[in-house]
Amino acid sequence: MKKVLMLLVVVLTTATLYSQDKNARATIEVDGICGMCKQRIERASLNTKGVKSAVWNVDTHMLNLIFDERKTNITAIQTSIASVGHDTHEIKATEEAYNSVHDCCRYRDQAVRDDH
């Protein structure tokens, strides 16, 4: 009887551990100003291994993420975004990456932001 009870406890514990949700949710601010920026930011995020969903809002500049925290983290996602020319609160894009974005996407330029 003890063996059966012990086996039942082990099986239930193992099932509970494997059924836990490993997906994390996060929201980060990403600089950008248009639909082309949205496409670039979301694509860079989704190309990061472990990211399952990435939706960037043009008006609020907030990127909503769902990712597998066993495969990636916020820093890796922000690094991918910065590599395509967009700043986050923690990681800034290099000048070379920023200069690679289309002229209408130059969010650091006040005149361009005013045009949008």
N, CA, C and O atoms as a GROMACS GRO file, in nm:
protein
  464
    1MET      N    1   0.082  -0.119   0.000
    1MET     CA    2   0.000   0.000   0.000
    1MET      C    3   0.086   0.126   0.000
    1MET      O    4   0.055   0.224  -0.067
    2LYS      N    5   0.196   0.122   0.076
    2LYS     CA    6   0.286   0.238   0.081
    2LYS      C    7   0.348   0.264  -0.056
    2LYS      O    8   0.364   0.380  -0.097
    3LYS      N    9   0.382   0.157  -0.127
    3LYS     CA   10   0.442   0.172  -0.259
    3LYS      C   11   0.345   0.237  -0.357
    3LYS      O   12   0.384   0.322  -0.437
    4VAL      N   13   0.220   0.197  -0.351
    4VAL     CA   14   0.118   0.254  -0.440
    4VAL      C   15   0.097   0.402  -0.409
    4VAL      O   16   0.089   0.484  -0.500
    5LEU      N   17   0.090   0.434  -0.282
    5LEU     CA   18   0.072   0.574  -0.241
    5LEU      C   19   0.192   0.658  -0.282
    5LEU      O   20   0.177   0.769  -0.332
    6MET      N   21   0.312   0.604  -0.261
    6MET     CA   22   0.433   0.676  -0.299
    6MET      C   23   0.440   0.697  -0.450
    6MET      O   24   0.477   0.805  -0.497
    7LEU      N   25   0.404   0.596  -0.526
    7LEU     CA   26   0.402   0.607  -0.672
    7LEU      C   27   0.301   0.712  -0.717
    7LEU      O   28   0.328   0.788  -0.810
    8LEU      N   29   0.187   0.715  -0.654
    8LEU     CA   30   0.085   0.814  -0.687
    8LEU      C   31   0.135   0.956  -0.660
    8LEU      O   32   0.111   1.046  -0.741
    9VAL      N   33   0.203   0.977  -0.550
    9VAL     CA   34   0.258   1.109  -0.516
    9VAL      C   35   0.363   1.150  -0.620
    9VAL      O   36   0.363   1.265  -0.664
   10VAL      N   37   0.450   1.061  -0.657
   10VAL     CA   38   0.554   1.091  -0.757
   10VAL      C   39   0.492   1.125  -0.892
   10VAL      O   40   0.534   1.221  -0.956
   11VAL      N   41   0.393   1.049  -0.935
   11VAL     CA   42   0.328   1.072  -1.063
   11VAL      C   43   0.258   1.208  -1.063
   11VAL      O   44   0.270   1.284  -1.159
   12LEU      N   45   0.185   1.239  -0.958
   12LEU     CA   46   0.115   1.368  -0.950
   12LEU      C   47   0.212   1.485  -0.945
   12LEU      O   48   0.188   1.588  -1.008
   13THR      N   49   0.321   1.471  -0.873
   13THR     CA   50   0.422   1.577  -0.865
   13THR      C   51   0.486   1.600  -1.001
   13THR      O   52   0.503   1.714  -1.044
   14THR      N   53   0.521   1.493  -1.068
   14THR     CA   54   0.583   1.503  -1.201
   14THR      C   55   0.487   1.566  -1.302
   14THR      O   56   0.527   1.651  -1.381
   15ALA      N   57   0.362   1.525  -1.298
   15ALA     CA   58   0.262   1.581  -1.390
   15ALA      C   59   0.243   1.730  -1.364
   15ALA      O   60   0.226   1.807  -1.459
   16THR      N   61   0.244   1.770  -1.240
   16THR     CA   62   0.228   1.911  -1.206
   16THR      C   63   0.346   1.993  -1.257
   16THR      O   64   0.328   2.102  -1.311
   17LEU      N   65   0.466   1.941  -1.240
   17LEU     CA   66   0.585   2.014  -1.285
   17LEU      C   67   0.587   2.030  -1.436
   17LEU      O   68   0.624   2.136  -1.486
   18TYR      N   69   0.549   1.928  -1.511
   18TYR     CA   70   0.551   1.935  -1.656
   18TYR      C   71   0.437   2.017  -1.713
   18TYR      O   72   0.446   2.066  -1.826
   19SER      N   73   0.331   2.033  -1.639
   19SER     CA   74   0.217   2.106  -1.691
   19SER      C   75   0.224   2.256  -1.663
   19SER      O   76   0.138   2.332  -1.708
   20GLN      N   77   0.326   2.300  -1.591
   20GLN     CA   78   0.339   2.442  -1.562
   20GLN      C   79   0.366   2.519  -1.689
   20GLN      O   80   0.437   2.472  -1.778
   21ASP      N   81   0.310   2.637  -1.696
   21ASP     CA   82   0.327   2.723  -1.813
   21ASP      C   83   0.464   2.789  -1.808
   21ASP      O   84   0.496   2.860  -1.713
   22LYS      N   85   0.545   2.767  -1.908
   22LYS     CA   86   0.680   2.825  -1.914
   22LYS      C   87   0.681   2.955  -1.993
   22LYS      O   88   0.788   3.014  -2.014
   23ASN      N   89   0.564   3.000  -2.037
   23ASN     CA   90   0.557   3.123  -2.115
   23ASN      C   91   0.552   3.244  -2.022
   23ASN      O   92   0.474   3.248  -1.927
   24ALA      N   93   0.635   3.339  -2.052
   24ALA     CA   94   0.637   3.464  -1.976
   24ALA      C   95   0.575   3.573  -2.063
   24ALA      O   96   0.578   3.566  -2.186
   25ARG      N   97   0.520   3.672  -1.998
   25ARG     CA   98   0.465   3.788  -2.066
   25ARG      C   99   0.542   3.911  -2.021
   25ARG      O  100   0.579   3.923  -1.904
   26ALA      N  101   0.566   4.000  -2.114
   26ALA     CA  102   0.638   4.123  -2.082
   26ALA      C  103   0.593   4.233  -2.177
   26ALA      O  104   0.547   4.207  -2.288
   27THR      N  105   0.607   4.355  -2.131
   27THR     CA  106   0.579   4.472  -2.214
   27THR      C  107   0.699   4.564  -2.202
   27THR      O  108   0.742   4.599  -2.092
   28ILE      N  109   0.754   4.603  -2.317
   28ILE     CA  110   0.868   4.695  -2.317
   28ILE      C  111   0.841   4.809  -2.414
   28ILE      O  112   0.764   4.796  -2.509
   29GLU      N  113   0.905   4.921  -2.387
   29GLU     CA  114   0.892   5.037  -2.474
   29GLU      C  115   1.000   5.030  -2.581
   29GLU      O  116   1.117   5.007  -2.552
   30VAL      N  117   0.957   5.051  -2.707
   30VAL     CA  118   1.048   5.048  -2.821
   30VAL      C  119   1.022   5.172  -2.906
   30VAL      O  120   0.908   5.200  -2.940
   31ASP      N  121   1.128   5.245  -2.939
   31ASP     CA  122   1.113   5.365  -3.021
   31ASP      C  123   1.089   5.329  -3.167
   31ASP      O  124   1.152   5.239  -3.222
   32GLY      N  125   0.998   5.402  -3.228
   32GLY     CA  126   0.962   5.386  -3.368
   32GLY      C  127   0.845   5.479  -3.397
   32GLY      O  128   0.787   5.535  -3.304
   33ILE      N  129   0.810   5.496  -3.526
   33ILE     CA  130   0.704   5.594  -3.555
   33ILE      C  131   0.604   5.554  -3.662
   33ILE      O  132   0.507   5.626  -3.683
   34CYS      N  133   0.623   5.442  -3.729
   34CYS     CA  134   0.531   5.412  -3.839
   34CYS      C  135   0.507   5.263  -3.855
   34CYS      O  136   0.559   5.181  -3.779
   35GLY      N  137   0.429   5.231  -3.955
   35GLY     CA  138   0.397   5.091  -3.984
   35GLY      C  139   0.519   5.009  -4.025
   35GLY      O  140   0.527   4.891  -3.993
   36MET      N  141   0.612   5.071  -4.096
   36MET     CA  142   0.735   5.000  -4.133
   36MET      C  143   0.816   4.967  -4.008
   36MET      O  144   0.876   4.860  -3.998
   37CYS      N  145   0.817   5.059  -3.912
   37CYS     CA  146   0.886   5.034  -3.784
   37CYS      C  147   0.819   4.916  -3.713
   37CYS      O  148   0.887   4.828  -3.661
   38LYS      N  149   0.686   4.916  -3.713
   38LYS     CA  150   0.610   4.808  -3.649
   38LYS      C  151   0.650   4.673  -3.706
   38LYS      O  152   0.676   4.578  -3.632
   39GLN      N  153   0.653   4.666  -3.838
   39GLN     CA  154   0.688   4.540  -3.904
   39GLN      C  155   0.830   4.497  -3.867
   39GLN      O  156   0.854   4.379  -3.839
   40ARG      N  157   0.924   4.591  -3.867
   40ARG     CA  158   1.064   4.562  -3.838
   40ARG      C  159   1.082   4.516  -3.692
   40ARG      O  160   1.153   4.419  -3.665
   41ILE      N  161   1.017   4.586  -3.599
   41ILE     CA  162   1.028   4.554  -3.457
   41ILE      C  163   0.968   4.416  -3.428
   41ILE      O  164   1.029   4.334  -3.359
   42GLU      N  165   0.850   4.391  -3.480
   42GLU     CA  166   0.784   4.263  -3.456
   42GLU      C  167   0.862   4.147  -3.519
   42GLU      O  168   0.874   4.041  -3.458
   43ARG      N  169   0.914   4.167  -3.639
   43ARG     CA  170   0.991   4.062  -3.706
   43ARG      C  171   1.119   4.031  -3.628
   43ARG      O  172   1.154   3.915  -3.610
   44ALA      N  173   1.188   4.136  -3.582
   44ALA     CA  174   1.311   4.114  -3.504
   44ALA      C  175   1.281   4.038  -3.376
   44ALA      O  176   1.357   3.951  -3.335
   45SER      N  177   1.170   4.072  -3.314
   45SER     CA  178   1.131   4.003  -3.190
   45SER      C  179   1.099   3.856  -3.219
   45SER      O  180   1.148   3.767  -3.149
   46LEU      N  181   1.018   3.833  -3.320
   46LEU     CA  182   0.976   3.696  -3.352
   46LEU      C  183   1.091   3.610  -3.403
   46LEU      O  184   1.086   3.487  -3.392
   47ASN      N  185   1.195   3.672  -3.458
   47ASN     CA  186   1.312   3.597  -3.503
   47ASN      C  187   1.403   3.556  -3.388
   47ASN      O  188   1.499   3.482  -3.408
   48THR      N  189   1.374   3.604  -3.268
   48THR     CA  190   1.448   3.564  -3.151
   48THR      C  191   1.392   3.430  -3.104
   48THR      O  192   1.272   3.418  -3.079
   49LYS      N  193   1.478   3.330  -3.093
   49LYS     CA  194   1.433   3.196  -3.053
   49LYS      C  195   1.358   3.203  -2.920
   49LYS      O  196   1.408   3.259  -2.823
   50GLY      N  197   1.240   3.145  -2.918
   50GLY     CA  198   1.161   3.140  -2.796
   50GLY      C  199   1.048   3.240  -2.790
   50GLY      O  200   0.959   3.228  -2.706
   51VAL      N  201   1.049   3.341  -2.878
   51VAL     CA  202   0.942   3.441  -2.878
   51VAL      C  203   0.824   3.384  -2.956
   51VAL      O  204   0.838   3.340  -3.070
   52LYS      N  205   0.709   3.384  -2.892
   52LYS     CA  206   0.589   3.327  -2.952
   52LYS      C  207   0.494   3.432  -3.006
   52LYS      O  208   0.421   3.406  -3.102
   53SER      N  209   0.495   3.550  -2.945
   53SER     CA  210   0.406   3.657  -2.990
   53SER      C  211   0.474   3.790  -2.964
   53SER      O  212   0.536   3.811  -2.860
   54ALA      N  213   0.461   3.882  -3.061
   54ALA     CA  214   0.516   4.016  -3.047
   54ALA      C  215   0.423   4.112  -3.120
   54ALA      O  216   0.405   4.102  -3.241
   55VAL      N  217   0.365   4.206  -3.044
   55VAL     CA  218   0.275   4.304  -3.103
   55VAL      C  219   0.316   4.441  -3.053
   55VAL      O  220   0.311   4.470  -2.933
   56TRP      N  221   0.357   4.528  -3.148
   56TRP     CA  222   0.401   4.663  -3.114
   56TRP      C  223   0.293   4.763  -3.152
   56TRP      O  224   0.237   4.756  -3.262
   57ASN      N  225   0.262   4.855  -3.061
   57ASN     CA  226   0.160   4.956  -3.085
   57ASN      C  227   0.227   5.086  -3.129
   57ASN      O  228   0.311   5.141  -3.057
   58VAL      N  229   0.191   5.134  -3.247
   58VAL     CA  230   0.252   5.255  -3.304
   58VAL      C  231   0.226   5.377  -3.215
   58VAL      O  232   0.314   5.461  -3.199
   59ASP      N  233   0.107   5.386  -3.157
   59ASP     CA  234   0.071   5.505  -3.077
   59ASP      C  235   0.138   5.508  -2.940
   59ASP      O  236   0.184   5.613  -2.895
   60THR      N  237   0.144   5.393  -2.873
   60THR     CA  238   0.199   5.390  -2.738
   60THR      C  239   0.346   5.351  -2.732
   60THR      O  240   0.412   5.370  -2.630
   61HIS      N  241   0.399   5.297  -2.842
   61HIS     CA  242   0.537   5.248  -2.852
   61HIS      C  243   0.564   5.129  -2.760
   61HIS      O  244   0.679   5.100  -2.728
   62MET      N  245   0.458   5.062  -2.717
   62MET     CA  246   0.474   4.948  -2.627
   62MET      C  247   0.468   4.817  -2.707
   62MET      O  248   0.381   4.798  -2.792
   63LEU      N  249   0.563   4.729  -2.677
   63LEU     CA  250   0.572   4.598  -2.741
   63LEU      C  251   0.527   4.494  -2.640
   63LEU      O  252   0.590   4.477  -2.535
   64ASN      N  253   0.420   4.423  -2.671
   64ASN     CA  254   0.370   4.316  -2.585
   64ASN      C  255   0.426   4.184  -2.635
   64ASN      O  256   0.414   4.149  -2.752
   65LEU      N  257   0.489   4.111  -2.544
   65LEU     CA  258   0.559   3.988  -2.579
   65LEU      C  259   0.505   3.868  -2.501
   65LEU      O  260   0.464   3.881  -2.385
   66ILE      N  261   0.508   3.754  -2.565
   66ILE     CA  262   0.491   3.626  -2.499
   66ILE      C  263   0.610   3.542  -2.546
   66ILE      O  264   0.632   3.525  -2.666
   67PHE      N  265   0.686   3.489  -2.449
   67PHE     CA  266   0.805   3.415  -2.486
   67PHE      C  267   0.830   3.302  -2.386
   67PHE      O  268   0.784   3.306  -2.272
   68ASP      N  269   0.903   3.202  -2.433
   68ASP     CA  270   0.941   3.088  -2.350
   68ASP      C  271   1.065   3.129  -2.273
   68ASP      O  272   1.172   3.144  -2.331
   69GLU      N  273   1.050   3.146  -2.143
   69GLU     CA  274   1.162   3.194  -2.062
   69GLU      C  275   1.272   3.090  -2.045
   69GLU      O  276   1.378   3.121  -1.991
   70ARG      N  277   1.249   2.968  -2.090
   70ARG     CA  278   1.355   2.867  -2.090
   70ARG      C  279   1.449   2.886  -2.208
   70ARG      O  280   1.562   2.838  -2.206
   71LYS      N  281   1.402   2.957  -2.313
   71LYS     CA  282   1.480   2.971  -2.436
   71LYS      C  283   1.536   3.111  -2.458
   71LYS      O  284   1.635   3.127  -2.529
   72THR      N  285   1.475   3.212  -2.398
   72THR     CA  286   1.522   3.349  -2.421
   72THR      C  287   1.486   3.435  -2.301
   72THR      O  288   1.424   3.390  -2.205
   73ASN      N  289   1.529   3.560  -2.308
   73ASN     CA  290   1.498   3.656  -2.202
   73ASN      C  291   1.480   3.794  -2.264
   73ASN      O  292   1.502   3.814  -2.383
   74ILE      N  293   1.440   3.890  -2.182
   74ILE     CA  294   1.413   4.026  -2.230
   74ILE      C  295   1.537   4.089  -2.292
   74ILE      O  296   1.528   4.156  -2.395
   75THR      N  297   1.652   4.068  -2.233
   75THR     CA  298   1.776   4.128  -2.286
   75THR      C  299   1.806   4.077  -2.426
   75THR      O  300   1.845   4.156  -2.512
   76ALA      N  301   1.788   3.950  -2.451
   76ALA     CA  302   1.812   3.894  -2.584
   76ALA      C  303   1.714   3.951  -2.686
   76ALA      O  304   1.752   3.980  -2.800
   77ILE      N  305   1.590   3.968  -2.644
   77ILE     CA  306   1.490   4.025  -2.735
   77ILE      C  307   1.523   4.170  -2.765
   77ILE      O  308   1.514   4.214  -2.880
   78GLN      N  309   1.561   4.246  -2.663
   78GLN     CA  310   1.596   4.387  -2.684
   78GLN      C  311   1.720   4.400  -2.772
   78GLN      O  312   1.730   4.494  -2.851
   79THR      N  313   1.814   4.309  -2.759
   79THR     CA  314   1.934   4.311  -2.843
   79THR      C  315   1.897   4.288  -2.989
   79THR      O  316   1.952   4.352  -3.078
   80SER      N  317   1.803   4.197  -3.015
   80SER     CA  318   1.757   4.172  -3.152
   80SER      C  319   1.689   4.296  -3.210
   80SER      O  320   1.709   4.329  -3.327
   81ILE      N  321   1.611   4.363  -3.128
   81ILE     CA  322   1.542   4.484  -3.173
   81ILE      C  323   1.642   4.594  -3.203
   81ILE      O  324   1.630   4.664  -3.304
   82ALA      N  325   1.741   4.611  -3.116
   82ALA     CA  326   1.843   4.714  -3.137
   82ALA      C  327   1.927   4.685  -3.261
   82ALA      O  328   1.974   4.777  -3.327
   83SER      N  329   1.944   4.557  -3.293
   83SER     CA  330   2.026   4.523  -3.410
   83SER      C  331   1.961   4.564  -3.542
   83SER      O  332   2.029   4.574  -3.644
   84VAL      N  333   1.828   4.587  -3.540
   84VAL     CA  334   1.760   4.632  -3.661
   84VAL      C  335   1.734   4.783  -3.659
   84VAL      O  336   1.666   4.835  -3.747
   85GLY      N  337   1.790   4.853  -3.558
   85GLY     CA  338   1.786   4.998  -3.559
   85GLY      C  339   1.688   5.066  -3.466
   85GLY      O  340   1.664   5.186  -3.480
   86HIS      N  341   1.631   4.994  -3.371
   86HIS     CA  342   1.533   5.055  -3.280
   86HIS      C  343   1.581   5.050  -3.136
   86HIS      O  344   1.630   4.948  -3.088
   87ASP      N  345   1.566   5.164  -3.068
   87ASP     CA  346   1.607   5.175  -2.928
   87ASP      C  347   1.499   5.117  -2.836
   87ASP      O  348   1.380   5.128  -2.863
   88THR      N  349   1.545   5.056  -2.727
   88THR     CA  350   1.456   5.019  -2.617
   88THR      C  351   1.502   5.100  -2.497
   88THR      O  352   1.600   5.174  -2.505
   89HIS      N  353   1.431   5.087  -2.388
   89HIS     CA  354   1.467   5.164  -2.268
   89HIS      C  355   1.606   5.126  -2.218
   89HIS      O  356   1.679   5.212  -2.168
   90GLU      N  357   1.644   5.000  -2.232
   90GLU     CA  358   1.771   4.952  -2.179
   90GLU      C  359   1.883   4.941  -2.282
   90GLU      O  360   2.000   4.956  -2.247
   91ILE      N  361   1.850   4.914  -2.407
   91ILE     CA  362   1.952   4.892  -2.510
   91ILE      C  363   1.928   4.985  -2.627
   91ILE      O  364   1.819   4.987  -2.685
   92LYS      N  365   2.029   5.063  -2.661
   92LYS     CA  366   2.021   5.157  -2.773
   92LYS      C  367   2.082   5.095  -2.898
   92LYS      O  368   2.182   5.023  -2.891
   93ALA      N  369   2.022   5.124  -3.011
   93ALA     CA  370   2.074   5.076  -3.139
   93ALA      C  371   2.203   5.150  -3.171
   93ALA      O  372   2.219   5.267  -3.137
   94THR      N  373   2.294   5.082  -3.237
   94THR     CA  374   2.416   5.148  -3.281
   94THR      C  375   2.382   5.248  -3.391
   94THR      O  376   2.276   5.239  -3.453
   95GLU      N  377   2.471   5.342  -3.414
   95GLU     CA  378   2.448   5.439  -3.521
   95GLU      C  379   2.436   5.368  -3.656
   95GLU      O  380   2.353   5.406  -3.739
   96GLU      N  381   2.517   5.267  -3.677
   96GLU     CA  382   2.511   5.192  -3.803
   96GLU      C  383   2.375   5.125  -3.821
   96GLU      O  384   2.317   5.130  -3.929
   97ALA      N  385   2.323   5.062  -3.716
   97ALA     CA  386   2.192   4.997  -3.724
   97ALA      C  387   2.082   5.101  -3.742
   97ALA      O  388   1.991   5.082  -3.823
   98TYR      N  389   2.090   5.212  -3.667
   98TYR     CA  390   1.990   5.317  -3.679
   98TYR      C  391   1.990   5.376  -3.820
   98TYR      O  392   1.883   5.400  -3.877
   99ASN      N  393   2.106   5.399  -3.877
   99ASN     CA  394   2.117   5.457  -4.011
   99ASN      C  395   2.068   5.362  -4.120
   99ASN      O  396   2.045   5.404  -4.234
  100SER      N  397   2.052   5.234  -4.087
  100SER     CA  398   2.005   5.138  -4.186
  100SER      C  399   1.853   5.142  -4.203
  100SER      O  400   1.800   5.086  -4.300
  101VAL      N  401   1.781   5.208  -4.112
  101VAL     CA  402   1.635   5.214  -4.126
  101VAL      C  403   1.599   5.316  -4.234
  101VAL      O  404   1.677   5.405  -4.267
  102HIS      N  405   1.480   5.302  -4.289
  102HIS     CA  406   1.431   5.392  -4.393
  102HIS      C  407   1.427   5.536  -4.341
  102HIS      O  408   1.412   5.558  -4.221
  103ASP      N  409   1.440   5.632  -4.430
  103ASP     CA  410   1.442   5.774  -4.390
  103ASP      C  411   1.317   5.815  -4.312
  103ASP      O  412   1.327   5.899  -4.222
  104CYS      N  413   1.201   5.758  -4.345
  104CYS     CA  414   1.080   5.798  -4.274
  104CYS      C  415   1.072   5.735  -4.135
  104CYS      O  416   0.982   5.769  -4.057
  105CYS      N  417   1.164   5.646  -4.104
  105CYS     CA  418   1.163   5.576  -3.974
  105CYS      C  419   1.264   5.634  -3.876
  105CYS      O  420   1.288   5.576  -3.770
  106ARG      N  421   1.324   5.746  -3.909
  106ARG     CA  422   1.428   5.806  -3.824
  106ARG      C  423   1.364   5.874  -3.703
  106ARG      O  424   1.350   5.996  -3.700
  107TYR      N  425   1.326   5.795  -3.605
  107TYR     CA  426   1.253   5.842  -3.487
  107TYR      C  427   1.335   5.934  -3.398
  107TYR      O  428   1.278   6.004  -3.315
  108ARG      N  429   1.467   5.936  -3.412
  108ARG     CA  430   1.552   6.025  -3.332
  108ARG      C  431   1.549   6.167  -3.387
  108ARG      O  432   1.585   6.262  -3.317
  109ASP      N  433   1.506   6.184  -3.511
  109ASP     CA  434   1.500   6.316  -3.577
  109ASP      C  435   1.365   6.381  -3.549
  109ASP      O  436   1.260   6.328  -3.587
  110GLN      N  437   1.367   6.495  -3.482
  110GLN     CA  438   1.243   6.564  -3.443
  110GLN      C  439   1.158   6.600  -3.565
  110GLN      O  440   1.036   6.591  -3.560
  111ALA      N  441   1.221   6.643  -3.674
  111ALA     CA  442   1.145   6.680  -3.795
  111ALA      C  443   1.068   6.561  -3.851
  111ALA      O  444   0.954   6.577  -3.895
  112VAL      N  445   1.128   6.444  -3.850
  112VAL     CA  446   1.061   6.324  -3.898
  112VAL      C  447   0.946   6.288  -3.806
  112VAL      O  448   0.839   6.250  -3.854
  113ARG      N  449   0.966   6.298  -3.676
  113ARG     CA  450   0.858   6.269  -3.581
  113ARG      C  451   0.742   6.366  -3.600
  113ARG      O  452   0.626   6.327  -3.591
  114ASP      N  453   0.773   6.493  -3.626
  114ASP     CA  454   0.668   6.592  -3.646
  114ASP      C  455   0.586   6.564  -3.771
  114ASP      O  456   0.466   6.595  -3.776
  115ASP      N  457   0.649   6.506  -3.873
  115ASP     CA  458   0.579   6.472  -3.998
  115ASP      C  459   0.478   6.360  -3.978
  115ASP      O  460   0.380   6.349  -4.052
  116HIS      N  461   0.500   6.278  -3.879
  116HIS     CA  462   0.408   6.165  -3.853
  116HIS      C  463   0.304   6.213  -3.759
  116HIS      O  464   0.215   6.137  -3.722
   0.00000   0.00000   0.00000
